[in-house]
Amino acid sequence: MDNSIYLIIFLLLALIFSAITNFYNYKKLNSLEEALYESYRNNSEVKSFIEKDLKGKSEVESIKRVRTKYGLSIGYAKKIIDLYRRSE
């Protein structure tokens, strides 16, 4: 066998390993994001921040501020804002 076949096999194995690693990290990141959301969902600090500081702000501005302050993804920030604005 020539060296190019060894190189192709090595690169294919690296590609497969990379894809498996990316899938694992994607699943782990999703579970961490969900855990972060669950911890902030019933938090009184988050509730008071949304009800007082974000009163009168647009939904987009509110999502930006919640994401910046608490590190949530866009979807989870929107869920929390909707949850506490509905309860007002």
Accessible surface in RSA format (square Angstrom, percent):
REM  Atomic radii and reference values for relative SASA: ProtOr
REM  Chains: A
REM  Algorithm: Lee & Richards
REM  Probe-radius: 1.40
REM  Slices: 20
REM RES _ NUM      All-atoms   Total-Side   Main-Chain    Non-polar    All polar
REM                ABS   REL    ABS   REL    ABS   REL    ABS   REL    ABS   REL
RES MET A   1   161.48  83.6  83.36  55.2  78.12 186.0  80.26  68.2  81.22 107.6
RES ASP A   2    87.78  61.5  78.71  78.3   9.06  21.4  41.93  98.7  45.84  45.7
RES ASN A   3   123.61  85.2 116.77 112.8   6.84  16.5  33.14  79.8  90.48  87.4
RES SER A   4    57.93  48.9  52.69  70.3   5.24  12.1  42.91  91.4  15.02  21.0
RES ILE A   5    74.81  42.6  74.68  55.6   0.13   0.3  74.81  53.9   0.00   0.0
RES TYR A   6   125.25  58.5 120.41  68.5   4.84  12.6  85.68  64.4  39.57  48.8
RES LEU A   7   102.50  57.1  98.20  70.3   4.30  10.8 102.05  71.7   0.44   1.2
RES ILE A   8    98.65  56.1  97.51  72.6   1.14   2.7  98.49  70.9   0.15   0.4
RES ILE A   9    79.77  45.4  79.23  59.0   0.54   1.3  79.71  57.4   0.05   0.1
RES PHE A  10   132.25  66.2 130.43  80.8   1.82   4.7 132.09  80.1   0.16   0.4
RES LEU A  11    99.45  55.4  94.78  67.8   4.67  11.7  95.16  66.8   4.29  11.5
RES LEU A  12    94.72  52.8  93.90  67.2   0.82   2.1  94.54  66.4   0.18   0.5
RES LEU A  13   110.71  61.7 106.85  76.4   3.86   9.7 107.32  75.4   3.39   9.1
RES ALA A  14    45.82  42.1  34.25  52.8  11.58  26.3  42.29  59.6   3.53   9.3
RES LEU A  15   117.25  65.3 112.83  80.7   4.41  11.1 116.69  82.0   0.55   1.5
RES ILE A  16    94.66  53.9  92.36  68.8   2.31   5.6  94.62  68.1   0.04   0.1
RES PHE A  17   143.57  71.8 141.72  87.8   1.85   4.8 143.40  86.9   0.17   0.5
RES SER A  18    51.47  43.5  46.94  62.6   4.53  10.4  24.68  52.6  26.79  37.5
RES ALA A  19    57.73  53.1  46.59  71.9  11.14  25.3  52.61  74.1   5.12  13.6
RES ILE A  20   110.56  62.9 107.08  79.8   3.47   8.4 110.13  79.3   0.43   1.2
RES THR A  21    48.71  34.6  45.50  46.1   3.21   7.6  44.23  59.4   4.48   6.8
RES ASN A  22    93.97  64.8  88.80  85.8   5.17  12.4  24.87  59.9  69.11  66.8
RES PHE A  23   125.58  62.8 120.00  74.3   5.58  14.5 124.73  75.6   0.84   2.4
RES TYR A  24   130.67  61.0 128.15  72.9   2.52   6.6  99.07  74.4  31.60  39.0
RES ASN A  25    75.39  52.0  71.65  69.2   3.74   9.0  25.53  61.4  49.86  48.2
RES TYR A  26   126.17  58.9 120.71  68.7   5.46  14.2  84.08  63.2  42.09  51.9
RES LYS A  27   111.28  54.3 105.95  65.0   5.33  12.7  53.26  47.9  58.02  61.8
RES LYS A  28   105.04  51.2  99.37  61.0   5.68  13.5  57.12  51.4  47.92  51.0
RES LEU A  29   102.31  57.0 100.65  72.0   1.67   4.2 101.81  71.5   0.50   1.3
RES ASN A  30    56.27  38.8  53.14  51.3   3.13   7.5  22.18  53.4  34.08  32.9
RES SER A  31    64.47  54.5  54.25  72.4  10.22  23.5  46.56  99.2  17.91  25.1
RES LEU A  32   105.28  58.6 100.69  72.0   4.59  11.5 101.10  71.0   4.17  11.2
RES GLU A  33    54.39  31.2  52.11  39.4   2.27   5.4  15.34  29.7  39.05  31.9
RES GLU A  34    90.08  51.7  90.08  68.1   0.00   0.0  14.52  28.1  75.55  61.7
RES ALA A  35    58.97  54.2  47.28  73.0  11.69  26.6  53.90  75.9   5.06  13.4
RES LEU A  36    63.49  35.4  59.15  42.3   4.34  10.9  62.83  44.1   0.66   1.8
RES TYR A  37    21.77  10.2  21.77  12.4   0.00   0.0   8.11   6.1  13.66  16.8
RES GLU A  38    74.46  42.7  64.16  48.5  10.30  24.5  36.27  70.2  38.19  31.2
RES SER A  39    72.20  61.0  46.66  62.3  25.54  58.8  51.86 110.4  20.34  28.5
RES TYR A  40    50.78  23.7  50.78  28.9   0.00   0.0  16.68  12.5  34.09  42.0
RES ARG A  41    83.18  34.9  82.94  42.3   0.24   0.6   8.81  12.0  74.37  45.1
RES ASN A  42   120.68  83.2  88.61  85.6  32.07  77.2  36.19  87.1  84.49  81.7
RES ASN A  43    45.53  31.4  37.81  36.5   7.72  18.6   9.43  22.7  36.09  34.9
RES SER A  44    91.09  77.0  80.92 108.0  10.17  23.4  50.84 108.3  40.24  56.4
RES GLU A  45    97.20  55.8  91.21  69.0   5.99  14.3  41.88  81.0  55.33  45.2
RES VAL A  46     0.26   0.2   0.26   0.2   0.00   0.0   0.26   0.2   0.00   0.0
RES LYS A  47    84.56  41.3  84.56  51.9   0.00   0.0  30.99  27.9  53.57  57.1
RES SER A  48    42.23  35.7  39.70  53.0   2.52   5.8  24.31  51.8  17.92  25.1
RES PHE A  49    17.79   8.9  13.99   8.7   3.80   9.9  17.79  10.8   0.00   0.0
RES ILE A  50     0.78   0.4   0.00   0.0   0.78   1.9   0.00   0.0   0.78   2.1
RES GLU A  51    46.53  26.7  40.97  31.0   5.57  13.3  11.32  21.9  35.21  28.8
RES LYS A  52   153.14  74.7 132.09  81.0  21.06  50.1  87.34  78.6  65.80  70.1
RES ASP A  53    77.68  54.4  61.55  61.3  16.14  38.2  13.02  30.6  64.67  64.5
RES LEU A  54     0.00   0.0   0.00   0.0   0.00   0.0   0.00   0.0   0.00   0.0
RES LYS A  55   160.13  78.1 134.71  82.7  25.42  60.5  83.23  74.9  76.90  81.9
RES GLY A  56    84.00 103.6   0.00   N/A  84.00 103.6  42.69 117.1  41.31  92.5
RES LYS A  57    84.86  41.4  71.46  43.8  13.40  31.9  23.40  21.1  61.46  65.5
RES SER A  58    70.05  59.2  52.46  70.0  17.59  40.5  54.15 115.3  15.90  22.3
RES GLU A  59    71.89  41.3  65.45  49.5   6.45  15.3  25.97  50.2  45.92  37.5
RES VAL A  60    97.57  64.2  96.79  87.6   0.78   1.9  97.42  84.6   0.15   0.4
RES GLU A  61    64.49  37.0  64.22  48.6   0.27   0.7  18.69  36.2  45.80  37.4
RES SER A  62     0.00   0.0   0.00   0.0   0.00   0.0   0.00   0.0   0.00   0.0
RES ILE A  63    21.91  12.5  21.91  16.3   0.00   0.0  21.91  15.8   0.00   0.0
RES LYS A  64   120.89  59.0 117.62  72.2   3.27   7.8  70.86  63.8  50.03  53.3
RES ARG A  65    84.16  35.3  79.42  40.5   4.74  11.3  25.91  35.4  58.25  35.3
RES VAL A  66     0.00   0.0   0.00   0.0   0.00   0.0   0.00   0.0   0.00   0.0
RES ARG A  67   100.45  42.2  94.08  48.0   6.37  15.2  11.60  15.9  88.85  53.8
RES THR A  68   121.43  86.4  90.22  91.5  31.21  74.4  75.18 101.0  46.24  69.9
RES LYS A  69   109.31  53.3  77.12  47.3  32.18  76.6  35.01  31.5  74.29  79.1
RES TYR A  70    16.89   7.9   8.09   4.6   8.80  22.9  11.56   8.7   5.33   6.6
RES GLY A  71    53.24  65.7   0.00   N/A  53.24  65.7  31.86  87.4  21.38  47.9
RES LEU A  72     5.24   2.9   0.82   0.6   4.42  11.1   2.24   1.6   3.00   8.1
RES SER A  73    30.34  25.6  23.34  31.1   7.00  16.1  22.98  48.9   7.36  10.3
RES ILE A  74   102.56  58.4 100.61  75.0   1.95   4.7 100.61  72.4   1.95   5.3
RES GLY A  75    43.12  53.2   0.00   N/A  43.12  53.2  36.21  99.4   6.91  15.5
RES TYR A  76    41.87  19.5  41.41  23.6   0.45   1.2  17.75  13.3  24.11  29.7
RES ALA A  77     0.00   0.0   0.00   0.0   0.00   0.0   0.00   0.0   0.00   0.0
RES LYS A  78    87.48  42.7  87.48  53.7   0.00   0.0  65.48  58.9  22.00  23.4
RES LYS A  79   111.55  54.4 105.09  64.5   6.46  15.4  67.26  60.5  44.29  47.2
RES ILE A  80     0.00   0.0   0.00   0.0   0.00   0.0   0.00   0.0   0.00   0.0
RES ILE A  81     0.95   0.5   0.95   0.7   0.00   0.0   0.95   0.7   0.00   0.0
RES ASP A  82    54.75  38.4  51.69  51.4   3.07   7.3  21.66  51.0  33.09  33.0
RES LEU A  83    58.66  32.7  57.37  41.0   1.29   3.2  57.37  40.3   1.29   3.5
RES TYR A  84    15.78   7.4  15.78   9.0   0.00   0.0  13.00   9.8   2.78   3.4
RES ARG A  85    73.83  31.0  59.67  30.4  14.16  33.7  36.96  50.5  36.87  22.3
RES ARG A  86   180.84  75.9 150.18  76.6  30.65  73.0  79.58 108.8 101.25  61.4
RES SER A  87    73.61  62.2  34.10  45.5  39.52  91.0  45.67  97.3  27.94  39.1
RES GLU A  88   120.17  69.0  56.05  42.4  64.12 152.7  57.35 110.9  62.82  51.3
END  Absolute sums over single chains surface
CHAIN  1 A     6723.9       5842.8        881.1       4283.3       2440.6
END  Absolute sums over all chains
TOTAL          6723.9       5842.8        881.1       4283.3       2440.6
